[in-house]
């Protein structure tokens, strides 16, 4: 039995993932294209490294969303630091020439 066949999983959200996507976009937009590779592979590597270094925070309800948002201050600072480190790491160690 597949869970998604029996249950509606559309409300299951990872708040950390959403923050990583938003902050990654902000950070990449403020960096010149000449200073960092923004190709598909490099950006995915940056996102993966970021997500693998952060604790997921899943929620399924409005209350969970409110609770997650209330915790944003320190989490957002931590995510920003991890994202910046991931960008630097991939910039120095790209998987291509």
C-alpha positions, 0 to 999 in steps of 0.5 A: 500500500502506497501512502500517497494512494491512501492519504492526502500528503499535499499539506505535508511541508518542510519549513526548513526546505522552504527557507533554504529555497528562499534564502538561496535565491536571495544569496545567489541574486546578490552575488555576481554571475562572474563570482559563482557558478549558477548552473543547474548542477551547481545550484542543486548541489548547493541546495542539497548540501544546505538541506543535508546540514539542517534539521528538517521541520515538517508541518501539516496544519495551519497551527504547525505553520504558525509555530514554525513561523514563530521559530523563524528568527534563529532558524533563518539566521542558521539557514542563511549561514549554512546556505552561504557556506554551501555556496562557498563550498560548491564555488570552490569545488564544482563538479564540472570545469 
